[in-house]
Amino acid sequence: MTEFVLGLWDGHDAGAALLRGGEVLFAINEERLTRRKLEVGFPGRSIAACLEFAGLVPGDLKYIAASTTDPAKTLTRLFPGLKEEYYLIRRRKKDPKSFDPLKKAFKYRFTELAPNLVSGFLSRRYLEKKLQQLGFRDFHLALVDHHAAHAVAAAFCSGFPASLVITLDGVGDGCCASVWKFRGGEGGLGAGEGGVSVGASGHGGGRGGCIDVGGGLGAGVDGGANGSMELLRSFPARTSLGIFFEHVTNLMNMRELEDEGKVMALANYAYPIADHENPLMKLIGVKDGVIVSNLSSTAMFAELRKIIWRYPSEQFAAMAQRVLEKCVLDLVRELTAATGLSCLAVAGGVFSNIKLNMKIAALKEVERIFVFPHMGDGGLAIGAAMHLNRTAFQVTNYRLNDLYLGPVYARGDIEAACREATGAGKNSALRYEAITDAPQRAARFIMDGEIILWYRGRMEIGPRSLGNRSILARPDNGRIKDRLNVLLKKRVWYQPFCPSILAEDGAALLHAEGQRLEDNRFMTMAFRVREEHLKTMEGVINIDGTCRPQFVGTENPPFRELLLNIKKELGYGAVLNTSFNIHGEPLVCSPGEALEMLRQTGIRYLFMEDILVENTAV
């Protein structure tokens, strides 16, 4: 009998995921349910949503996985007020205090510590107690290494029979990055000579909890002839490219762990500067396949603060983006040469940087690259569950045909929300009706210049809206883009929007030579728009002529039908698609939240399944 496996993550962007066999049945992040962006609490609501979707009760589940047991994570489990205070400060919900710099310095040094027997024991005890409080009994709890969870999610969902797997993020379990060799099949994960165990209950040993097998990239973990994940190298937290970019984001008065994409976007507005004139190049680099820096994380912050004083914001952003790109490109070149592998599977928050991903894909050493679409820590619940599913049931292959893995609301729920929103004493300006031609009518409104709200089916997992919780508009109108940015989404003016494109139109609109579009269908990769189509894509490109597309195949018939109707007039099936939320808030989840946003934003039309709601006050 194939068993259910539950994965959970209770840190930054907490959430839960439910697997069975080679299928991700359900996944959701806690923010969608608590309505606090990038929620950090224990994912009790997400766990309950997983159970409800599958018709299970806690006693039905015997296999549960969680990630990360380093001392810093363990301390915030035991004293949740610590992470709540950091959450409020990071999100600018709390005024800074005089001791905050000292707290910040302590945080960065403490998070560099690797797991140990005490932190592992205390984390396990805490998680078991929380699960027992929810009604779970007689379960096996697997504690999965942070970077192992990232790595297996990328490797097992890539579809590649063999790949070089790279994880890059800020810090987790004492490491900032890891490198693996994946060989597909049905074998087991285990320890081998010269390697470490990455099994369900263990963590890697070695200096600082990270493994460096010297120059011997062939050494490591061998899981047998039927398939393996072989750990080649991991990197200590003190040389973190993710922390480097986090510092840059913070010094530019943006929210770290949230606004790094703004830094990437602003970098396009700077004058180019040669590498030898870039003062950030001396802070961190790559040598012989290893990330190196002479600075601690706190010393690096101090050096960056000195440098930003001398440069305008856009120039500082561009210099930081270039350092990140050069370091990762150098790392990839050296690792592909050492291993002979040209297919890459990657995960970790650093790979949310789509310009970096595009440059990796363009390397002659890289044949194919797959970016796990929930690449940040919000995807750890999925990765942890996949790791346990592998060790317990030998599952190493998942096909992510779509990311519609969240909750769905019945038509009765939608009608009830509409009645509630338009009933006596409510908003008399809202009108709703049942329709039979939602995709056609939505396409008509879009081509007439309307911005519409589009809500249907199961909610997307991950940081991008993909046609089920979306705000849609024409892709060729810069004025609509400006209206969305300034009046509705309340985003900075330089942050571009993204397109959803019919899969068959992607190659005609974009420069995709050397890439397989199907490898990265979910807005994880930048592509350069062909010059003859810059006008067609005016509202969804950055100033440098690139965009971050979703490629729509047959996985979402209503959304595909909408794009086909757009194509009849525009010549190509493309639409501006941004997330159904106000900037800084989570993606809407329930019908009631969708109706509330219709009221708040002043958009005229909301499509919810086969119900059209009109705000007649607009």
N, C-alpha and C positions, 0 to 999 in steps of 0.2 A: 504494500500500500504506500502510495506517495504521500509524504507528510507535508504539512504546512510548516513554513519557517518564518518567524517574525523577526525583523530587524528594527532596532531603535537607536536613536541618537539624541542625547539630552544636552547638547552644547549649542553653539552658535547655529541658528537655523535648524532647530530641533525638528524631529519628525519620526515617522515609522513607515515600514514597508512590509508587505506580506507576499511571500513566494510559495509556489507549489510546483515541483518539478522544474522545468526550464521556463517558467512563466512568472513574470512579475504581475501578480493579481491586482494589487492596490498599493498606492504610495501617496503620502501626503505630508506636508510640513506643518508644524504646529501653528505657524503664523496665520495660516488660512482660517483657523478655527478660533484662535484667541484674538485675532485682528491686531496683533502687535508685530510689526515688521521684524523679520529675522529673530523670532522668539528664541529665548535661551532656556526655558524651563523644561522640566520633565514632560515628555510628549504623551501625557495621559489621554488627551482628546484624540490624538492621532492613532494611538493604539486602539481606542474604542471604535474609531471609524473603520479601521482595518477589520476588526471583529464583526462589526455590523454589516459591512459589505459582503463578507463571506458567510454570514449566518452562523458565526461561531460564538462560543462563550469561552472565557479564559481557560477553563479546564480542558478544552479541546486541544490546546497548543502545548506541545512538549519541547519544542526547539526554538530558542530565543537567542539572538546575538546582539551585542552592544559593542561600541568601539571606544577606545582610548582610556587608558588607566594611569596616565602620568600623574605626578604629585599635584600639579596645578589643577588638572581636571578633577582629581579626587577631592581636593580641598573645596572646590566650588560645589561639589555634590554634598559634602558634609555641611557646608555653610553657604547655602544658596544666596544669602544676602550679598555676598561678595560679587558674584557674577551679575546680580541684579543692579548693583551700584555701577559696575563697569558698563553694563548695557545702557543705563540711563545717561551716563556721561558720554559714552561713544555716540549715542544717537542725539546728543544735544538736548536731552530732556531734563538735565540737571545742571545747575551752574557749577563752574569749576571752583575748587577750593585751593588754599595755599599749599596743602600737602599733596596735591594731585601729581606733581612731577616725581615726588619720591615714590608714590604708589605705582606710577607708570614704570619707573625704573625697576622696582621690585617685581612687577608683573612680568616684564620681559625676561628678567634673569630667572625667575622661578619657572616660567613655562619652558625653559630650555632643559629642565631636568627630565631624565628618562624614567620610565616606570621602574618600580622595584617591588619586592615582595609585600611590603606594607601597603603601598598605594594600590596594588592589585587586589590585596585582601579586602581593604576598606571599600574600594569601588564595587567589588563583587557583593559585599555585604549590603551596601546601600541599594544597589540595583535589585537584588533579590528581595529586599524588604519592600521597595516600591511596587514591584510586580505582585508580591503577595497581597499587598493592600488592594490591588485591583482584582484580586480573586484567582490569580495564577497559582497552581499547585503542581508539585512533582514535575518540574520542568528542568531541562538542561540549559544552563546559561553559558554561552560562549563569549569570551572577551577577546575581541579581535583588534590587532594592532591597527593604529590609525592609517598608516600608509598602505598596509596590506588591504584594508577595506577599499581605499581609493583604487589600488592597483587591480584588484580582481574585478571591480565594476567595469573598468576600462577594458581589460583583457577579455572578459567573458562576454561582453556585449559588442565587441568590435567585429565579430564575424571572421577575423583573420585566423587561419590555422596555426600561425606562429607569428610572434611580434615581439618587438622591444617595447617594454612598458615603462613609462616615466611618470612619476608623481611629483608635483611641485606645489607647495602651499606655504602658509606662514609657519606653523609649527604644530606638531602633534606627536605625542609619545616620544619626545626628545629629539625628533628629526624634522627636517624641513623638506626633504626630497628622498626619493628612492628610485632605483633602477632594477628592472626585472626582465627575465627572459620567459616568455610564455610559449608553451607548446600545447596545442589543443588536444583533446581526447577525453578519456573517461578515467584517467588515473587519479592518484591521490596527492595531496600536499603533504610533504613530510620533510624530515631533516636528512641532510647528507653530509659527507665529509667536506669540511671547509665552509659549511653554511650554517644557517640557524633555522630553528623551527618557527614557522609562522602559523602554527596550528591554533585551534579554537581557544585554547586556554593559555597560550604562551606568548611571550614577547621576545624580540631579538636581543641577544646579548652584545657584548663588545663595549668599546669605549663610548661612554655617553648614551648607551642603549642603541647605538647605530653601528652598522656593519660596513667596514671598508676592507675588502679582500685584496688590497694592494693593487698590483697590476694584473692580477689573475682573474680577468673577467669571465673566464670559463668556469670558475669554481662557484659553489653555492648549493642550492637546494635542488634535489632531483626527486621528483615524485613518481618515477617509474616510466615505463615505456608508453603507457596509455595517456600521458598528459602531465604537465607540471607547471608550476610557477617557481622559477628559480631566482632568488634574491641575489643580485650581483653586487649592489652597493647601496648604501644609504648615507645621508649627509647630516651632520650635527646641526641642531637648531640655530647655532650662533652664526651660520653662514647662509641665512635664509634670504632668498630673492623675494619671497612673499613679504617678509618683514621689511625688507628694503623698500618695496613699493608701498607698503602700508605706512611707513614713516613719511614717505613723500606725500601721500594722500592727506595724512594728518597735518603736516606742515603747511599745506595749501588750504587749510581751514575747511577741509572736507571730512566726511565720516569714514574712518578706516573700516575695512571689512564690508564696505557698502558702496563707496563712491570712487573706487579705483577706475571704473569705466569712464568717469568724467575726466580723470587725468589722461587716460588714453585718448579721449576725444579732443581735449584741449591741445594735446601735443601737435596736432595737425596744423595749428595756427602759428607755429613758431618758424623762424628762419632756421635753415639747417646749420648745424655746427659740426665740424670735423671731430672725430673721436679723440684725437690728440689734444684738442682744445676743450674737451668735456671734462670738467673737474670731478664728475661723479664716477668716471671710469676707474679712478684709483681706489674707490671704496670697496668694490667687490668684483670678482671676475671668475674665470674658469681656466684651470691649468691641468693638463693630462687627465681630462675627464672628471675633475673634482672642482666643486665650487669652493673658492678660497676668498678669505677676507682677513685682514689683520685687526679688524675692529669687532668689539662686542656689539650687541644690538643697541645698547644704550650709547656707546661711543659713536656708533654710526648715526644715530639720531642727532647727536650734538654736532657732528660734522655736516650733516645735511642742513641743519638749522643755520650754520655759518654760511653755507653756499647759497641758500635761497635768498638771503639778504641782498645778494649782488645781482640777482636775475629776475626779470619779469616772470609772472606765473606760467605763461605759455612756454617760455624758453626752458624753465625748470622742468615742466612736465615733459617736454620733448627730450631733454637730456636723460631723464629717468627712463622714459620709454625705450630710448636707444640702448641704455645699459642693460635693461631687461632683455631686449631682443638679442643683443650681441652675446650675452652670457648663455642664454638658452640655445641659440644657434650653434655656438661653439661646443656646448655640451652635447647636442644632438650629433654634430659632425663626428666628434671623437667617439661617442658611444656606438654609432652605426659602423664606424670603421673597425672598432674593437670587436664587435659581435658579429658583423656580417649581416645583420638584420636591417631591412629597409622599410618594413611596415611598423608603424608606431601606433600604440594605443596609450592615451594620456588622460590624466585626471588630476584634480587638485585645483585650488582657487586661482593659481597663476594662469591656468589655461582658460580662464574666462576672458583673457585678453585676446580678442579676435584678430587684431593686427599681428600679434606674435604668432598665432596659429597659422595665419596666411603665409608668413615668411618661412615657417617650418615646412609647410606644404610645398613651397617653391624650391626647397633645397634639392639639388640633384641627387643627394644621398638618400632622399626619402621617396619611396615609391608610393606609399599610401599612409594616411594618418586618420585616426578616429579619435575624436574628442568626446569623452563621455558627457552627455548633455546636461547632467546635474553634477557638474564637475567640482563644485565647492563642498564645504562640510555638510550642506543640506542633503548631499547624496550619500552620506556615510551609512545611513540606515539601510539603504539598498545594498551597498557594498558589504556591510557586516553580515547581512542575511545571505548574500551570495557566497561569502567565505564559509559560513557554517553549512550551507546547502552543498557546498563542494566537499567539505571534510566528512559530512555525515552521509551524503547521498550521491557523491561523485558527479554532480551537475557542473559543467563548465561552459555551457553555451546558452545564451539568451538572444532572442531576436527582438530588438526594440522596433517593431513596425510603427509604433506611435508612442506618444508620451501621455495619452489620455488615461491616466491611472488613478485619478482622484474621484471624489463623490459625484453622483448624478442625482438630479432632483426630478421627481415625477411631474407629469403635466398637472396633476391635481395640486401639487405644492406650488407650482408657478401660478396657477389660477388663484389659489388662496392668497398668495402674496400680492397679486394684482388687486384683488378685492379689498385686501387690507389697506393698500396704498391709496385707493380711490374711493373708499367708503365714506360714510358720513363723518364730517369733521376733518377729513384728510385733504389731500391735495386735489382740488377739483379741476386742476389744469391737466391732469393725466387722464388719457383715454386709452382703452385697449380693446383689441378685437382678434378673433381667430382668423388666420389666413392659411392658404394652401400653397403659396408661391414665395416663401420667405427668401430663398437665394436669389430669385429673379428680381423681386422687389428691392431687396437690399442692394443689389448691383446697380439698379436704376437710380436709387438715391445717391449712391456713391458717385456715379458718373455725373449726376446733376450737381455735385459739389458738396453734398452733405457729409458730415461725420456721423457715423452710426455706432451704436453699441451692439455687440454680437455675442449672445450667450446661449450655449446649447451643449448637450451631451456631458461627458465626464470632464472635470477640470484637469488641466495640464499639471504635470509635476515639473519642478524646476523653475529657473528664473525667467523663462520666456513664455509669452502668450503665443499659442500656436493654432488659433482659429476656433477655440471653444470659449474662451474668455478674452475677447479682443475688442479693441477700438479700431475701426476700419475707415479708410479714406482713400481718395485718389492718390496714386503714387507719383503723379506728374505735376503736382501743384505745390510750389514752395510756400505760397501764402497760407494754405491749409496747414502745412507743417509748422509755420510760425504761430498760427492760432492755437494749435494743439500744444505746443511747447509752453507758450507764455500764459494762455488763458485757462487751459483745461488740465494739462499734465503738470503745470507749474515746475517745469524743468529749466535748466540753464539753456541759453539760446544755442550754444555750440554742440549740444548733444543731439545726434541724428536719430531718426526713426529707421525702422527696418521694413523690408518687404516680405510678403509671402508670395511665392511665384509657383506657377504650375511646373512640375518637375520637367516636363518636356520642353518648356520654354527657357530653362535655366541656361543652357549652353549658348542660345542665341543672344541672350541679354548680357551675359557675363563672360569674362575671360576665365575659363575653367580648364585650360589645357594642362594636361598632366595630373588632373584630379578626377576622382569619381565623385560626382555630386551626391550619390546615394550614401557615401561614407559619413557625411555631415549635413543632415537634412534639417536640423533643429536650431538654426541660428547660433551655431558655435564657431563659425569660420567667416572671415571677411573675404570678399571677392571683388575684383575690380570690374566696374561696369564698362561695357564696350562703348567707345566714344560716340558711335552713332545712336546710342540709346540713352545718353546722359539726360536728354530732355524728358524722355519717357519716365525716367527714374528720378526726376529732380527732387521730389519730396522725400526720398528714402536713401539718399547718398550723403556721405560725408564730403567735406570740402576737397578731399584728395581723390574723389571719384570711386570710393569703395562703398560697399554695403554689407550688411549681415543678413543673409536671406534664410527663409524657411522654404524648402522645396516640398510641394504638396503633390502627392500621388493619389492613390485610391483609398488611403486610410481614413479619410474624412469626407464622405460623399457630399454632404450639404455645403461644406466650405469649398470643395472642389467645384461644385456646380456654380457657386457664386463667382469663382475666378473664371470659369468658362464663359459666364455671361459678361464679365468685364472684358474678356478677350474679344468678344464680338465687336466691341466698339473701339477698344484701345489697340487691338492688334496683338496684344500679349496678355496672358493671364497673370497680372501682378496687382497687388494692392498694398497700401501702407497698413501695417499691422503693429499696433502697440498694445501693451498690456492694459487690461480692463481694471484700472485702478487710478487713483490720484497719486502722484509721485510721493514716495515715502510711506505709502500704505500697502498692505498686501493685496494681491490679486483678489477680486471679489470671488466669493464662494457660493453664497446662497442667492436665490431670487430676490429676497428682500434687500440684500446689499446692492444688487444690480439696480433695483428701482431707486434706492437712495442715491446712488451715484448719478442716475438720470436726473434726479431733482437737483442735485448739487451743481452739476457741471453746466447745465443749460443746453446740453445736446438734445436734439429734437426726437430722435427715433431710437428705440431699443427693441431688438428682436430677441425673444426668448422662445426657443423651439418654434412652434407655429403660432405664437402670439406676438402681435406687434403692439408696442406701447408707444404712444405719442405724447410728448410734452407740448401741449397747445399754447403754453405761455411763451415759448421761444419765438 
